Amino acid sequence: MAALSIILLVLFVLVSLLLIFVIAIQSEDDSGLGGVFGGNSTSVFGGNTNKVLNKVTAYLVVAFFVLAVLVAIVNKSSENSILSTAKTTTATVQAEN
């Protein structure tokens, strides 16, 4: 279960970074970060750049929320969470004293 948690967390971070990047390169009046990456960002996808970026953003947002829920469910149901380990360690130390 720990491997699944790590894999989901890595995917969650990657989707988060991609979402930040895609949102940052979007611009409505050429004042966004699109100019940093080679001038006119609309030349990559032609005239339909806004449609493509909107679809990519929508897919990334859906993936972000799905992964957020999955990470929460997996970490909640795992018995070896950090909080439960800390509680058992504290209880063991207090019992020894």
PAZAMI-737835 format. One record per atom (N, C-alpha, C, CB): residue number from 1; chain; x, y negated, z negated. Coordinates in steps of 0.02 Angstrom, whole numbers, plus 32768, in hexadecimal, padded with zeros to 4 digits. Atoms other than C-alpha are relative to their C-alpha. Glycine has a CB too. Layout:
residues N
<i NUM, ch A, X X, Y Y, Z Z>
...
***
This chain:
residues 97
<i 1, ch A, X 8029, Y 803B, Z 8000>
<i 1, ch A, X 8000, Y 8000, Z 8000>
<i 1, ch A, X 802B, Y 7FC1, Z 8000>
<i 1, ch A, X 7FD2, Y 8000, Z 7FC4>
<i 2, ch A, X 7FD4, Y 8039, Z 8001>
<i 2, ch A, X 8093, Y 7F8C, Z 7FE3>
<i 2, ch A, X 8018, Y 7FED, Z 8046>
<i 2, ch A, X 803D, Y 800E, Z 7FD3>
<i 3, ch A, X 7FEA, Y 800E, Z 7FBB>
<i 3, ch A, X 80CC, Y 7F9E, Z 8098>
<i 3, ch A, X 7FC9, Y 7FDC, Z 8027>
<i 3, ch A, X 8013, Y 8042, Z 8024>
<i 4, ch A, X 8038, Y 8021, Z 7FDF>
<i 4, ch A, X 801F, Y 7F6D, Z 80D7>
<i 4, ch A, X 7FFB, Y 7FB7, Z 7FEA>
<i 4, ch A, X 7FBE, Y 8025, Z 7FF3>
<i 5, ch A, X 8002, Y 8044, Z 801B>
<i 5, ch A, X 8021, Y 7ED5, Z 8066>
<i 5, ch A, X 8036, Y 7FD4, Z 801E>
<i 5, ch A, X 8006, Y 8002, Z 7FB4>
<i 6, ch A, X 7FC9, Y 8026, Z 7FE3>
<i 6, ch A, X 80CA, Y 7E9E, Z 80A7>
<i 6, ch A, X 7FF4, Y 7FF2, Z 804A>
<i 6, ch A, X 8043, Y 8026, Z 7FF7>
<i 7, ch A, X 800D, Y 8009, Z 7FB9>
<i 7, ch A, X 8099, Y 7EB8, Z 815D>
<i 7, ch A, X 7FCA, Y 7FCB, Z 800A>
<i 7, ch A, X 7FE9, Y 8043, Z 8020>
<i 8, ch A, X 8035, Y 8032, Z 7FFA>
<i 8, ch A, X 7FF8, Y 7E55, Z 8146>
<i 8, ch A, X 8018, Y 7FBA, Z 7FEE>
<i 8, ch A, X 7FC4, Y 8013, Z 7FD4>
<i 9, ch A, X 7FE6, Y 8041, Z 8014>
<i 9, ch A, X 8054, Y 7DCA, Z 80ED>
<i 9, ch A, X 802D, Y 7FE2, Z 8036>
<i 9, ch A, X 8027, Y 8006, Z 7FBF>
<i 10, ch A, X 7FD4, Y 8018, Z 7FCA>
<i 10, ch A, X 80D7, Y 7DBD, Z 8178>
<i 10, ch A, X 7FD5, Y 7FE9, Z 803B>
<i 10, ch A, X 8031, Y 8038, Z 8016>
<i 11, ch A, X 802D, Y 8014, Z 7FC9>
<i 11, ch A, X 804C, Y 7DB8, Z 81FC>
<i 11, ch A, X 7FDC, Y 7FBE, Z 7FEF>
<i 11, ch A, X 7FCD, Y 8037, Z 800E>
<i 12, ch A, X 8023, Y 803D, Z 8016>
<i 12, ch A, X 7FF1, Y 7D33, Z 8196>
<i 12, ch A, X 802E, Y 7FC3, Z 8006>
<i 12, ch A, X 7FE9, Y 8009, Z 7FB7>
<i 13, ch A, X 7FD0, Y 8038, Z 7FFA>
<i 13, ch A, X 808D, Y 7CC5, Z 818F>
<i 13, ch A, X 800C, Y 7FEF, Z 8049>
<i 13, ch A, X 8042, Y 8012, Z 7FDD>
<i 14, ch A, X 7FF5, Y 800D, Z 7FB9>
<i 14, ch A, X 80AD, Y 7CDA, Z 824A>
<i 14, ch A, X 7FC5, Y 7FDD, Z 8020>
<i 14, ch A, X 800E, Y 8042, Z 8024>
<i 15, ch A, X 803C, Y 8020, Z 7FE4>
<i 15, ch A, X 7FF9, Y 7CAE, Z 8277>
<i 15, ch A, X 7FFB, Y 7FB9, Z 7FE7>
<i 15, ch A, X 7FC1, Y 8028, Z 7FEE>
<i 16, ch A, X 8003, Y 8044, Z 801C>
<i 16, ch A, X 8002, Y 7C18, Z 8202>
<i 16, ch A, X 8030, Y 7FD1, Z 8025>
<i 16, ch A, X 8011, Y 8002, Z 7FB6>
<i 17, ch A, X 7FCE, Y 8029, Z 7FDD>
<i 17, ch A, X 80A1, Y 7BD8, Z 8255>
<i 17, ch A, X 7FEB, Y 7FF2, Z 8048>
<i 17, ch A, X 8044, Y 8021, Z 7FFF>
<i 18, ch A, X 8019, Y 800A, Z 7FBB>
<i 18, ch A, X 8059, Y 7BF3, Z 8304>
<i 18, ch A, X 7FC7, Y 7FCF, Z 8002>
<i 18, ch A, X 7FEB, Y 8043, Z 801E>
<i 19, ch A, X 8039, Y 802D, Z 8003>
<i 19, ch A, X 7FBB, Y 7B99, Z 82D2>
<i 19, ch A, X 8017, Y 7FB8, Z 7FF6>
<i 19, ch A, X 7FD0, Y 8014, Z 7FC8>
<i 20, ch A, X 7FE4, Y 8042, Z 800B>
<i 20, ch A, X 801E, Y 7B05, Z 8292>
<i 20, ch A, X 801F, Y 7FE5, Z 8041>
<i 20, ch A, X 8035, Y 8001, Z 7FC8>
<i 21, ch A, X 7FDF, Y 8014, Z 7FC2>
<i 21, ch A, X 8084, Y 7B01, Z 8334>
<i 21, ch A, X 7FCD, Y 7FED, Z 8035>
<i 21, ch A, X 802D, Y 8038, Z 8019>
<i 22, ch A, X 8032, Y 800C, Z 7FCB>
<i 22, ch A, X 7FEC, Y 7B0C, Z 83A7>
<i 22, ch A, X 7FD9, Y 7FC0, Z 7FF1>
<i 22, ch A, X 7FD0, Y 803C, Z 8007>
<i 23, ch A, X 8023, Y 803E, Z 8011>
<i 23, ch A, X 7F91, Y 7A83, Z 8348>
<i 23, ch A, X 802C, Y 7FC3, Z 800A>
<i 23, ch A, X 7FE7, Y 8004, Z 7FB7>
<i 24, ch A, X 7FD2, Y 8039, Z 7FFA>
<i 24, ch A, X 802C, Y 7A15, Z 8349>
<i 24, ch A, X 800B, Y 7FEC, Z 8049>
<i 24, ch A, X 8042, Y 8011, Z 7FE0>
<i 25, ch A, X 7FF3, Y 8012, Z 7FBA>
<i 25, ch A, X 8042, Y 7A1E, Z 8407>
<i 25, ch A, X 7FC2, Y 7FE7, Z 8023>
<i 25, ch A, X 801D, Y 803B, Z 8025>
<i 26, ch A, X 803D, Y 801A, Z 7FE0>
<i 26, ch A, X 7F8D, Y 79F1, Z 842B>
<i 26, ch A, X 8000, Y 7FB5, Z 7FFA>
<i 26, ch A, X 7FC1, Y 801E, Z 7FDF>
<i 27, ch A, X 8007, Y 8049, Z 8001>
<i 27, ch A, X 7F71, Y 793E, Z 8459>
<i 27, ch A, X 7FC6, Y 7FEC, Z 802D>
<i 27, ch A, X 8042, Y 7FDD, Z 8016>
<i 28, ch A, X 8038, Y 8018, Z 7FD7>
<i 28, ch A, X 7EDB, Y 78E0, Z 8499>
<i 28, ch A, X 8015, Y 7FC6, Z 802C>
<i 28, ch A, X 7FC7, Y 7FEB, Z 7FD3>
<i 29, ch A, X 7FEC, Y 803B, Z 7FD9>
<i 29, ch A, X 7F34, Y 7844, Z 84D5>
<i 29, ch A, X 804C, Y 7FFD, Z 8008>
<i 29, ch A, X 7FE6, Y 7FC0, Z 7FDE>
<i 30, ch A, X 7FB7, Y 7FFA, Z 7FF7>
<i 30, ch A, X 7FE8, Y 7880, Z 84EC>
<i 30, ch A, X 8028, Y 7FE1, Z 7FC8>
<i 30, ch A, X 8013, Y 7FE0, Z 8041>
<i 31, ch A, X 7FDB, Y 801B, Z 8038>
<i 31, ch A, X 801A, Y 7844, Z 8440>
<i 31, ch A, X 8015, Y 8036, Z 7FCF>
<i 31, ch A, X 7FD7, Y 7FCB, Z 7FDC>
<i 32, ch A, X 7FEF, Y 7FC9, Z 802D>
<i 32, ch A, X 8034, Y 78F1, Z 83F3>
<i 32, ch A, X 8048, Y 8016, Z 800A>
<i 32, ch A, X 7FD2, Y 803B, Z 800C>
<i 33, ch A, X 7FBC, Y 7FE6, Z 7FFA>
<i 33, ch A, X 80D0, Y 795A, Z 83E6>
<i 33, ch A, X 800C, Y 8023, Z 8043>
<i 33, ch A, X 800D, Y 802F, Z 7FC8>
<i 34, ch A, X 7FF8, Y 7FE0, Z 7FBF>
<i 34, ch A, X 80B3, Y 799D, Z 8495>
<i 34, ch A, X 8039, Y 7FE2, Z 8029>
<i 34, ch A, X 7FC1, Y 7FFB, Z 8026>
<i 35, ch A, X 7FCA, Y 8021, Z 7FDC>
<i 35, ch A, X 812F, Y 791F, Z 84D9>
<i 35, ch A, X 8045, Y 8016, Z 7FEB>
<i 35, ch A, X 7FFA, Y 7FB8, Z 7FF9>
<i 36, ch A, X 7FC0, Y 7FE8, Z 8019>
<i 36, ch A, X 81BA, Y 7968, Z 846F>
<i 36, ch A, X 8018, Y 803C, Z 8027>
<i 36, ch A, X 7FFC, Y 8010, Z 7FB6>
<i 37, ch A, X 7FEF, Y 7FC1, Z 7FDF>
<i 37, ch A, X 81B5, Y 7A0C, Z 84CF>
<i 37, ch A, X 7FFE, Y 7FFA, Z 804B>
<i 37, ch A, X 7FD1, Y 8037, Z 7FE9>
<i 38, ch A, X 7FFA, Y 8004, Z 7FB7>
<i 38, ch A, X 81E0, Y 79D5, Z 857E>
<i 38, ch A, X 7FD4, Y 7FCC, Z 8020>
<i 38, ch A, X 7FF2, Y 8041, Z 801D>
<i 39, ch A, X 8026, Y 8035, Z 7FE1>
<i 39, ch A, X 8179, Y 793B, Z 859C>
<i 39, ch A, X 7FB6, Y 800D, Z 7FFE>
<i 39, ch A, X 8015, Y 7FF6, Z 8047>
<i 40, ch A, X 8047, Y 7FF7, Z 7FFB>
<i 40, ch A, X 80CA, Y 795C, Z 85D9>
<i 40, ch A, X 7FED, Y 8047, Z 7FF0>
<i 40, ch A, X 7FE7, Y 7FEC, Z 8045>
<i 41, ch A, X 8013, Y 7FBC, Z 8014>
<i 41, ch A, X 8080, Y 79F2, Z 857F>
<i 41, ch A, X 7FCA, Y 801D, Z 802C>
<i 41, ch A, X 7FEA, Y 8001, Z 7FB8>
<i 42, ch A, X 8036, Y 7FE6, Z 7FD6>
<i 42, ch A, X 7FF2, Y 7A00, Z 85FD>
<i 42, ch A, X 801A, Y 8023, Z 803E>
<i 42, ch A, X 7FD2, Y 7FC8, Z 8014>
<i 43, ch A, X 7FE6, Y 7FE2, Z 7FC3>
<i 43, ch A, X 8067, Y 7A3A, Z 8687>
<i 43, ch A, X 8009, Y 804C, Z 7FFB>
<i 43, ch A, X 8042, Y 7FE0, Z 8012>
<i 44, ch A, X 7FF6, Y 7FB8, Z 8008>
<i 44, ch A, X 807C, Y 7AE9, Z 863F>
<i 44, ch A, X 7FC3, Y 8027, Z 8017>
<i 44, ch A, X 8010, Y 8011, Z 7FB8>
<i 45, ch A, X 803C, Y 7FDC, Z 7FF0>
<i 45, ch A, X 7FC7, Y 7B1F, Z 8652>
<i 45, ch A, X 7FD6, Y 7FDD, Z 8035>
<i 45, ch A, X 7FD7, Y 800B, Z 7FC3>
<i 46, ch A, X 8025, Y 8024, Z 7FCD>
<i 46, ch A, X 7F92, Y 7AA5, Z 86D8>
<i 46, ch A, X 7FCD, Y 7FD0, Z 7FE2>
<i 46, ch A, X 7FDD, Y 8031, Z 802E>
<i 47, ch A, X 8033, Y 802F, Z 8017>
<i 47, ch A, X 7EF5, Y 7A3D, Z 86C5>
<i 47, ch A, X 7FD4, Y 801A, Z 7FC8>
<i 47, ch A, X 7FD5, Y 7FEE, Z 8039>
<i 48, ch A, X 802B, Y 7FE3, Z 8033>
<i 48, ch A, X 7EA2, Y 7AB5, Z 864B>
<i 48, ch A, X 8025, Y 8009, Z 7FBE>
<i 48, ch A, X 7FE5, Y 8042, Z 8017>
<i 49, ch A, X 7FD8, Y 7FF8, Z 803D>
<i 49, ch A, X 7F1F, Y 7A9C, Z 85BD>
<i 49, ch A, X 7FD5, Y 7FFB, Z 7FC2>
<i 49, ch A, X 8037, Y 7FCC, Z 7FFE>
<i 50, ch A, X 8029, Y 8008, Z 803C>
<i 50, ch A, X 7E9D, Y 7A60, Z 8542>
<i 50, ch A, X 7FD5, Y 803E, Z 7FF4>
<i 50, ch A, X 7FD3, Y 7FC3, Z 8007>
<i 51, ch A, X 8028, Y 7FC3, Z 8008>
<i 51, ch A, X 7E31, Y 7AF9, Z 8563>
<i 51, ch A, X 802A, Y 8039, Z 7FE6>
<i 51, ch A, X 7FDF, Y 8013, Z 8042>
<i 52, ch A, X 7FD4, Y 7FCA, Z 8015>
<i 52, ch A, X 7EC3, Y 7B70, Z 854F>
<i 52, ch A, X 8015, Y 7FF6, Z 7FB7>
<i 52, ch A, X 803E, Y 8004, Z 802D>
<i 53, ch A, X 7FEB, Y 800D, Z 8045>
<i 53, ch A, X 7F02, Y 7B1D, Z 84B0>
<i 53, ch A, X 7FC6, Y 8007, Z 7FCF>
<i 53, ch A, X 801F, Y 7FBB, Z 7FFA>
<i 54, ch A, X 803A, Y 7FF8, Z 802C>
<i 54, ch A, X 7E53, Y 7B19, Z 8468>
<i 54, ch A, X 7FF0, Y 8049, Z 7FF3>
<i 54, ch A, X 7FC3, Y 7FDD, Z 801E>
<i 55, ch A, X 800C, Y 7FB8, Z 8008>
<i 55, ch A, X 7E3C, Y 7BD3, Z 8487>
<i 55, ch A, X 8035, Y 8020, Z 7FD4>
<i 55, ch A, X 7FFE, Y 8023, Z 8044>
<i 56, ch A, X 7FCA, Y 7FE4, Z 8029>
<i 56, ch A, X 7EE6, Y 7BFD, Z 843E>
<i 56, ch A, X 7FF7, Y 7FEB, Z 7FB7>
<i 56, ch A, X 8045, Y 7FE9, Z 801B>
<i 57, ch A, X 800C, Y 8018, Z 8045>
<i 57, ch A, X 7EBF, Y 7B91, Z 83A6>
<i 57, ch A, X 7FC7, Y 8025, Z 7FDF>
<i 57, ch A, X 7FF2, Y 7FB5, Z 8001>
<i 58, ch A, X 8039, Y 7FDC, Z 801C>
<i 58, ch A, X 7E17, Y 7BE6, Z 838E>
<i 58, ch A, X 8013, Y 8047, Z 7FEE>
<i 58, ch A, X 7FC5, Y 8001, Z 8032>
<i 59, ch A, X 7FEB, Y 7FBC, Z 800F>
<i 59, ch A, X 7E64, Y 7C94, Z 8397>
<i 59, ch A, X 802E, Y 8002, Z 7FC4>
<i 59, ch A, X 8023, Y 801F, Z 803C>
<i 60, ch A, X 7FD2, Y 8001, Z 8039>
<i 60, ch A, X 7EED, Y 7C64, Z 831E>
<i 60, ch A, X 7FDC, Y 7FF0, Z 7FBE>
<i 60, ch A, X 8038, Y 7FCC, Z 800C>
<i 61, ch A, X 8027, Y 8010, Z 803C>
<i 61, ch A, X 7E6F, Y 7C19, Z 82A3>
<i 61, ch A, X 7FDA, Y 803E, Z 7FE8>
<i 61, ch A, X 7FCF, Y 7FC6, Z 800E>
<i 62, ch A, X 8023, Y 7FC2, Z 8013>
<i 62, ch A, X 7E09, Y 7CBA, Z 82A7>
<i 62, ch A, X 8031, Y 8032, Z 7FE2>
<i 62, ch A, X 7FDC, Y 801F, Z 803E>
<i 63, ch A, X 7FCE, Y 7FD2, Z 801A>
<i 63, ch A, X 7EA6, Y 7D22, Z 828E>
<i 63, ch A, X 8019, Y 7FEA, Z 7FBC>
<i 63, ch A, X 803C, Y 8005, Z 8030>
<i 64, ch A, X 7FEA, Y 801B, Z 8040>
<i 64, ch A, X 7EDB, Y 7CAF, Z 8200>
<i 64, ch A, X 7FCF, Y 8013, Z 7FC8>
<i 64, ch A, X 8007, Y 7FB4, Z 8003>
<i 65, ch A, X 8032, Y 7FF1, Z 8033>
<i 65, ch A, X 7E38, Y 7CC6, Z 81A1>
<i 65, ch A, X 7FF9, Y 804B, Z 7FF3>
<i 65, ch A, X 7FBD, Y 7FE3, Z 8013>
<i 66, ch A, X 8004, Y 7FB7, Z 8009>
<i 66, ch A, X 7E30, Y 7D82, Z 81C0>
<i 66, ch A, X 803B, Y 8019, Z 7FD8>
<i 66, ch A, X 7FFC, Y 8023, Z 8045>
<i 67, ch A, X 7FC5, Y 7FEB, Z 8025>
<i 67, ch A, X 7EE2, Y 7D99, Z 8185>
<i 67, ch A, X 8000, Y 7FE7, Z 7FB8>
<i 67, ch A, X 803F, Y 7FE7, Z 8023>
<i 68, ch A, X 8005, Y 801A, Z 8044>
<i 68, ch A, X 7EC3, Y 7D2A, Z 80EE>
<i 68, ch A, X 7FD4, Y 802C, Z 7FD4>
<i 68, ch A, X 7FE6, Y 7FB8, Z 8000>
<i 69, ch A, X 802D, Y 7FD4, Z 8025>
<i 69, ch A, X 7E31, Y 7D97, Z 80B9>
<i 69, ch A, X 8020, Y 8044, Z 7FF5>
<i 69, ch A, X 7FBD, Y 8007, Z 8025>
<i 70, ch A, X 7FE0, Y 7FBF, Z 8007>
<i 70, ch A, X 7E91, Y 7E38, Z 80DA>
<i 70, ch A, X 8039, Y 7FFF, Z 7FCD>
<i 70, ch A, X 801B, Y 8017, Z 8044>
<i 71, ch A, X 7FCA, Y 8006, Z 8031>
<i 71, ch A, X 7F28, Y 7DFD, Z 8077>
<i 71, ch A, X 7FE4, Y 7FFC, Z 7FBA>
<i 71, ch A, X 802C, Y 7FC2, Z 800E>
<i 72, ch A, X 8020, Y 8006, Z 8042>
<i 72, ch A, X 7EB6, Y 7DCE, Z 7FE6>
<i 72, ch A, X 7FE4, Y 8043, Z 7FE9>
<i 72, ch A, X 7FC9, Y 7FCB, Z 8002>
<i 73, ch A, X 801D, Y 7FBF, Z 8012>
<i 73, ch A, X 7E5C, Y 7E76, Z 7FEA>
<i 73, ch A, X 8036, Y 8032, Z 7FEF>
<i 73, ch A, X 7FD4, Y 801A, Z 8039>
<i 74, ch A, X 7FCB, Y 7FCF, Z 800C>
<i 74, ch A, X 7EFB, Y 7EDD, Z 7FF6>
<i 74, ch A, X 8025, Y 7FF0, Z 7FBF>
<i 74, ch A, X 8031, Y 8000, Z 803A>
<i 75, ch A, X 7FDC, Y 8011, Z 803D>
<i 75, ch A, X 7F52, Y 7E7D, Z 7F6B>
<i 75, ch A, X 7FD4, Y 8006, Z 7FC2>
<i 75, ch A, X 801B, Y 7FB9, Z 8005>
<i 76, ch A, X 802D, Y 7FF9, Z 8039>
<i 76, ch A, X 7EB8, Y 7E82, Z 7EFB>
<i 76, ch A, X 7FF9, Y 804A, Z 7FED>
<i 76, ch A, X 7FBB, Y 7FE2, Z 8010>
<i 77, ch A, X 800C, Y 7FB9, Z 800E>
<i 77, ch A, X 7EA1, Y 7F3E, Z 7F0C>
<i 77, ch A, X 803F, Y 8026, Z 7FEE>
<i 77, ch A, X 7FE0, Y 8020, Z 803B>
<i 78, ch A, X 7FC3, Y 7FDB, Z 800F>
<i 78, ch A, X 7F57, Y 7F6B, Z 7EF3>
<i 78, ch A, X 800C, Y 8002, Z 7FB5>
<i 78, ch A, X 803C, Y 7FE1, Z 8023>
<i 79, ch A, X 7FF4, Y 7FF6, Z 8048>
<i 79, ch A, X 7F85, Y 7FB0, Z 7E48>
<i 79, ch A, X 8044, Y 7FE4, Z 7FEB>
<i 79, ch A, X 7FFD, Y 8049, Z 7FEF>
<i 80, ch A, X 7FBD, Y 8018, Z 800F>
<i 80, ch A, X 8039, Y 7F73, Z 7E53>
<i 80, ch A, X 8009, Y 7FB6, Z 800E>
<i 80, ch A, X 8033, Y 8028, Z 8027>
<i 81, ch A, X 7FF9, Y 8047, Z 7FF5>
<i 81, ch A, X 8017, Y 7EBB, Z 7E5A>
<i 81, ch A, X 802E, Y 7FE2, Z 7FCC>
<i 81, ch A, X 7FBB, Y 7FDE, Z 7FFF>
<i 82, ch A, X 7FD0, Y 8021, Z 802C>
<i 82, ch A, X 808C, Y 7E40, Z 7E08>
<i 82, ch A, X 7FE0, Y 7FF3, Z 7FBC>
<i 82, ch A, X 8018, Y 7FBE, Z 801F>
<i 83, ch A, X 8020, Y 800F, Z 8040>
<i 83, ch A, X 800D, Y 7E0F, Z 7D83>
<i 83, ch A, X 7FF6, Y 803E, Z 7FD5>
<i 83, ch A, X 7FBD, Y 7FDE, Z 800D>
<i 84, ch A, X 800A, Y 7FC3, Z 8028>
<i 84, ch A, X 7FE4, Y 7EC1, Z 7D4E>
<i 84, ch A, X 8043, Y 801B, Z 7FE7>
<i 84, ch A, X 7FDC, Y 8036, Z 8029>
<i 85, ch A, X 7FBE, Y 7FEA, Z 8016>
<i 85, ch A, X 809E, Y 7EEB, Z 7D46>
<i 85, ch A, X 8018, Y 7FD4, Z 7FC6>
<i 85, ch A, X 8033, Y 7FFD, Z 803A>
<i 86, ch A, X 7FEC, Y 802D, Z 8036>
<i 86, ch A, X 80BE, Y 7E51, Z 7CDB>
<i 86, ch A, X 7FD9, Y 800E, Z 7FC0>
<i 86, ch A, X 7FF5, Y 7FB7, Z 8015>
<i 87, ch A, X 8028, Y 7FF1, Z 803B>
<i 87, ch A, X 802F, Y 7E7D, Z 7C66>
<i 87, ch A, X 8017, Y 8040, Z 7FDD>
<i 87, ch A, X 7FB6, Y 8007, Z 8013>
<i 88, ch A, X 7FE9, Y 7FC1, Z 801F>
<i 88, ch A, X 806C, Y 7F30, Z 7C4C>
<i 88, ch A, X 8045, Y 7FF8, Z 7FE2>
<i 88, ch A, X 8000, Y 8038, Z 8034>
<i 89, ch A, X 7FBD, Y 800C, Z 801B>
<i 89, ch A, X 811E, Y 7EF5, Z 7C33>
<i 89, ch A, X 7FFD, Y 7FD9, Z 7FBF>
<i 89, ch A, X 802C, Y 7FDB, Z 8033>
<i 90, ch A, X 8009, Y 8028, Z 803C>
<i 90, ch A, X 80E7, Y 7E74, Z 7BB3>
<i 90, ch A, X 7FE4, Y 802A, Z 7FC8>
<i 90, ch A, X 7FD3, Y 7FC3, Z 800D>
<i 91, ch A, X 801D, Y 7FD4, Z 8033>
<i 91, ch A, X 807C, Y 7EF4, Z 7B59>
<i 91, ch A, X 8033, Y 8032, Z 7FE6>
<i 91, ch A, X 7FC3, Y 8025, Z 801C>
<i 92, ch A, X 7FCD, Y 7FD1, Z 8015>
<i 92, ch A, X 810D, Y 7F6F, Z 7B55>
<i 92, ch A, X 8034, Y 7FDF, Z 7FD3>
<i 92, ch A, X 8022, Y 801F, Z 803E>
<i 93, ch A, X 7FCF, Y 8024, Z 8028>
<i 93, ch A, X 8186, Y 7EEE, Z 7B11>
<i 93, ch A, X 7FE3, Y 7FEF, Z 7FBB>
<i 93, ch A, X 8017, Y 7FBF, Z 8024>
<i 94, ch A, X 8020, Y 8010, Z 803F>
<i 94, ch A, X 8109, Y 7EB7, Z 7A8B>
<i 94, ch A, X 7FF6, Y 803E, Z 7FD4>
<i 94, ch A, X 7FBE, Y 7FDE, Z 800C>
<i 95, ch A, X 800A, Y 7FC2, Z 8025>
<i 95, ch A, X 80E8, Y 7F6C, Z 7A59>
<i 95, ch A, X 8042, Y 8018, Z 7FE1>
<i 95, ch A, X 7FE3, Y 8036, Z 802D>
<i 96, ch A, X 7FBF, Y 7FEB, Z 801A>
<i 96, ch A, X 81A2, Y 7F8D, Z 7A43>
<i 96, ch A, X 8016, Y 7FD5, Z 7FC5>
<i 96, ch A, X 8035, Y 7FFD, Z 8037>
<i 97, ch A, X 7FED, Y 802E, Z 8036>
<i 97, ch A, X 81B6, Y 7EF7, Z 79CF>
<i 97, ch A, X 7FD2, Y 800D, Z 7FC7>
<i 97, ch A, X 7FFF, Y 7FB5, Z 8015>
***
